[in-house]
Each structure stands twice: as structure tokens, then as C-alpha cells.
Amino acid sequence: MTDAGRTAVTRFVGELKRLRARAGEPSLNRLVVLTAELPHPLPRSTISDKLNARSLPEWEFVASFVTACATHAEPPLPADMVDLNRWTERHLAMLRAVDGAQAAGRLAASARAELDRRVRPRQLPAAPKHFAGREAELAALDQLAERGAVSVVGGTAGVGKTTLAVHWACRAADRFPDGQLYVNLRGYGPDAPLTPAEAVRGFLEAFAVPPKEIPATADGLTGLYRSLLAGKRMLVLLDNARDAEQVRPLLPGSPGCLALVTSRDRLAGLVAADGARPVPLALLTPSEARTMLADRVGPDRVLAEPRAVDRIVAVCAGLPLALAVVAARAALQPGFSLADLAGELDLPWTVFSWSYRGLDAAAARLFRLLGGHPGPDIGVAAAAGLAGVPVGEARRLLRVLADASLLTEHRPGRFTCHDLLRAYAGELAADSPGDVRAATHRVLDHYLRTADRAAHLLDPYRAELELPAPAGAEPVEIVEIAEVEGALAWFAAEHRVLLAAVTGDLGFDTHVQGLARALSAYLYRAGYWEEWVTAAEAALRAARRGGDRGEQAYAHRGLARVYLRVGREEAALAQLRQALDRYAALGDQVGQGHTHLNLAEVYDQFDQNSAALRHSLLALDGYRAADHPAGQAKALNSVGWCLSQQGEYAAAVGYCREALDLQLVLGDREGAADTLDTLGHAYHQLGDHEQARTCYGHAAEAYRETGNLPEEGMTLDHLGDVAAAAGALPEARDAWRRAAELLAQVGPAEQVAAIHAKLDHADHADHADHADHADHADHADHADRTDPADHADHADRTDHADHADRADHADHADHDLPGGTDHLHENATRCV
């Protein structure tokens, strides 16, 4: 195995050892006892083997080991420290690192086998309950599957392309043992088609790729996707494609994989350039239509009324969608003869109107309103908001529509509508524009208020939204979300709907701006970079339409933030300059100060220290003129940091002392943490290691108390550097280990690697003469004393959460922060 692969295993084993240390060092024999009744008991030799990295820790070992440590610990360990979901992420990350090293050897082979065993996507929708005919097309797909060709099922709207593809895919799933991927590309419909990058991200999530490892560029996404498919036999079902350009980046590169595409377009370019094989899907023959009807309403009824069946088949014109609607009504009303139903039919569209007329008034109204709902699907709570009814009633109405085959419950609690039916609903809704606008207002109220709540759970220190007035006097329906996991799950289910609301021309610009801000908290964490850009650009367009220059300035700053994340630094600078111009025209000195601080941070990233210092001083002048003490403190710290980058450490200390005094009075805990971090840096460079360690330590504590764990991780890294410079190697190792743990998922990968390199160097220097004694762990008389697994470090472990970007801290300075200031004041004064 390569060094990179071996290092990944060693680091993961090190995490297991540290967990054992925090649990009170249970002996190997004790671990055997604790796992005896678990689904996967652990023999003593296995524990020793895994903790010495002599073989790969499989998931069953990890789950039993973590459970045993949690049981032994007294007092109990924090819940997130023994959360098996978190350990799953770490374990998969280790396996991917070993596999990605492209190494040979026993451990590498084990990692690949374990990764294949654990990550096998199964994304296919449920098989259609009713399917008839299409024997020739099914046989063609069977033959093409053997050749591994790209297959394109083409045909008109409503002809049953998706039904055929999903039916065949479910039937053939066993031919693709490594998994099946599915995505609705939304090529045709009222919403924007899915971009290839969006589709690939969904596939990478199915492979359990952590958000931090998802590339930001389209080429990087496609490259990682195809690498994951390499050497595998998988099915990729690309449903409802718009054109060849949308499909081409999603085609697997592995010859063992099959791509099955459905589209209203023939995709001639894909056939000509990529060797795709067309499987044209015609309208149902009369025989197939009769078979489909018999399958749904029962053969006895079909045989009993052949003339009525002929009439139904003729009017439905071979469209499976129309036949499904007729069959749904016949099944729901068994007392009606097929002749009665056939007598009401005229054209295929009359099938829809006929089904619609059979609804009760409330269900019919919801169906009409769904024609104007943004996004590919809708949940129960959102439907309640759309219709202005309680959740229970909304659930009933959705069931009524699904029973009538006007909606499909494609996932539990989420409903979608065929494009033809949605277009029909939109035509019906055109007769009542006032009702539609009020419904849109209500559902956007629901989305905005729920998104704001979820975003605050992900980022407690984000700026407060000024929520627009609700549509009516009734309370807005909001999803109750209490935990971060719930917020992430809600955004995962709704983010495409929210993006459609943000980018659609719905006429509610204030809601668009608020949704874009709230949505950014999720898109950042999930790695949806292109979608984040799209949302931020839509927010700016909405602000421009609204004519509020203050909102425009804020939107420019928000867009600059995402541009920086995707490497568009010059575009970010252009946005910040426009924000500065808007604030200047308004005479908004506070807004100008915020933007100058943003610019200072950008120029600091570019190592343009003079420009960064100039903008910091301009920010300070603006805040002083506006009598904005929180901003003054931020600017004073920024000036101090810039001076420290120019080697003026004593001057930096002076500015930072003034900043810290202000922040302690204001109770600005996170601002004080920033300043303490800067002071730590300045004292370190002045050679005052004791003061530097004190400031860094208190900064890390303040970050931890305010929930800004990524900044805590970076500060702990600096604390480790100072401790090492002072000769306190155990303290340095402890700080570095805690820093690596915190930054493992949200910090820059390069920084995490650098911290691990420092740890490896420190461990080598401290334990070089013991490197050859790991095998002594198996000697029974001394096992619990000499096994390296029993020498886990006692570093404190704190799991991390996502955080607001440091560039935006000035926006939050006026908000109260949790916790009192007495303890912070007592600690901070030791640094000044």
C-alpha cells in the first residue's frame, strides 16, 4: 500500500484509540466482554489486530468497538462522540482514501471490497403496479443491456416512457449488482431542466461522498463520478432528458455500465456521436390498451362490455396516461358501467377534465393551484400552505388526487404531477388569477419561514431576516424543526423547490431575496456551488427589480461571498465594489464599513497587505463616523491583523487591545474571540509564548462557546504551533489533534493534511525508539500495558458544526450572543 493509503488507515485507527482513551481505557479483555452480546462480538485477537492497523477495520468491528466504549465510559461520553452516523462518515472517508491511493496489497484490496459492500446505490423508483404490453421494447432493452450500449427510449408526452424504463430497470436490477442510479432531469415541464452538475451531485451523494470532497467544477464532478463507476456494473437511468448536451456528462465511462435515457426528443446527436441505440416508443396498440385496462379494472369488466372498451381505447388514442385516468375512475366507482364512462368521453383531454369534474370542490381547487406551484414536487405541509387548509386536510386532498391518478406519490409524503396534467391544471387556474396569487403568497410564506428556521439551526449566528407580512390573518404553516439533522433533511427534500421559487418569475421579490439568503446556509454545506451561484444571482436580480439600493448592496455582498467560494475572486471584488458604491450613494456609513471589511479580507487572501490595511482603516473611519462601536471593534482588530502581516507586531497589539476592550463591554463574544486570535498571533511573533498561548486558548474557548467550531479548529492549530515553539510537545499534540478533528469536514483539506503532518512528526520524535514494539500487544501477561492500542492520547474531542463565514461577522455584531461575558472578560483581560 502507498504511504497515503497507510496513513488513512493509521489515522482512523488513531481516532478509535482516542475514543477508547476518552472512555476510560477499557482493557482488551473488558472490550471482549462488552461486545459478547452484540450482533458482532469481538475476539481479543481481532481487537489487537485492528488497533495495530495490521488489518482493515471493517464496519462491523467499528460499530461494536464504539458501542463497547460508550457502554464502558463513566461519566457517559457526549452523544455525538459515539454517534454511529458520524463514525459511518469517518469510516467511509477512510475507505475512499485507501481506495483512492490506487495501491496494491492486502489492506488496499480489503478497502475496495469493503467500500463496494457498503456503498451500493439503489435509487430506482418503485416498480409500476400495473404494466402491460411493450414486449418488443422490453426485448430490445434486454439485448442492449447485454451489449452495454447507451439506450434511448423516445416518444411523445404521456406515451409511457418512464413507466417502461422503470419497469424494465426494476426487472433487470439483478444484472447490475453494483447498484442503480436514477435521476429525473426535468427536461420538459414548467421548471428549469436539471443541470448535469446537479444530477452528478445527486449521484455522488448516493455514493456517500462527503460534501467537503465534492468538487466545485463541472469537470471535477464528472471526473469523480466516472471514477466511482470505473470497474463496476451499474445501471444509470436518466429520465426525461432535454437534449444530448444534458445527457452526455452523465454517461458512465465504464464498459460494464448501462445508461438508459428517456426523452421526448430523439436525441439524434447522442445516437450519432455517442453510439446510443434508439428504442422508439409508439402509442399503445388497441390490443395493448385493452390489456392495460383489464389489468387495472379487472378482466371480467372488460370482457363484459367490449363495445365500451373499444370506445375508451379509441378516445384515449393509445396514451397510457389517459387510460390510467379512466381506469382510476372505473376502479373507484365499480357501480358505474364502462358504457357510462365511455359515453362521457370525447377527446384525450376530456379524460383529464372528466377526472377533474369527479373531484370534490376542495380537491379540485388544490389541483388547480398545483398548476402554479414551483418545483418538481410538493410535500404535505407545503400543500397545506398552498391551499390554506390544515395539514390533515391537505393530506386527505393529496390522497384524493393520487387515487384519481392526477398525482403520484413518488416518495413517502411527496407528490408529483405529470407534465400534461400540470399543464392542464395551469389552464384551469388561469380562470382565477387572484386565487392563484394568494396561494403562491401563502406557500412562499411557508417556505420562507421554514427555511429561515432551518437555516438558523445550521448557522445560529447568521443575520436575522426581515420577514415580509404574511398573505392573510391566519397563522403561516411552518414545519417544526428542532435539530440540525432535521434542518438538513428538510433542505435536502425541498432545495430544488426553493431554487425553482427563487429563479421563477413569481412576482414576490422580497420572498426571493429571503429564500436565497436562507438557502445559502444549506447549499454551502452540501457543496451545491452552481446552485448557490444561481440563487445569489437571482437575489440580486430581485433586489434590482425592487429598486431598494440597500437590498441591492446586500445582494452584491452575498454574491461576492459565493464567488469567492468558487474561485471567482475578480468577480467577487467587482461585486464588493458595486456594494460599496450603493452604500456610498445611500450615505450608509455602516454598510460601507461592512464592505470595506469584506474587501480587507479578500485582499488579505491575495497577500496584498497594503490594500487590506487601507480598507480596514476606511472601515474604522466609517464606523467611528456612524458611532457604531461593534463595527469599530471589528475594524480595530482588522487593522491589528493587517499590521501583524506587515511585521508591526507591537502596533498590532495596541489596536487589538482597544478592540478587545470594546468587545468586552458590548458582550461581542465572537468578535472578542477573533481579536484574541489576532493577539495570539502577534504575541507569538514577538516571542512571548506564554501570552500567545493564553490568548489562543481563550480564543478557542470563546469560539467553542459560540458554536464557531471551524474557527476554533484553526485557533487550536495555532495554539499547537506556539506550544511546540515553547517546547511543550504534549500540549502541542493535544491542540493539533483537537484541531484536526474539528477541521476534518469543514476545514481546507490542505490545512488538515498539514496538521496531521505535524502530528506525525511530533509522534515520530517522541516515540521513534518504540516503533518496532507494536507486536508485543499479543503477549498475554502484558497485553493491556504494552499494546499500542492502550496508549491512546487523552485529547478532548469536540464534534463540529457548520459556521457563518468570518467575512460576514460584522453583520452579526449587533445581535446578542449566548452566554455571559463575565468569564470571557476575566480570561481576556489576562491577554491585555
Disulfide bonds with the S-S distance in Angstrom:
none
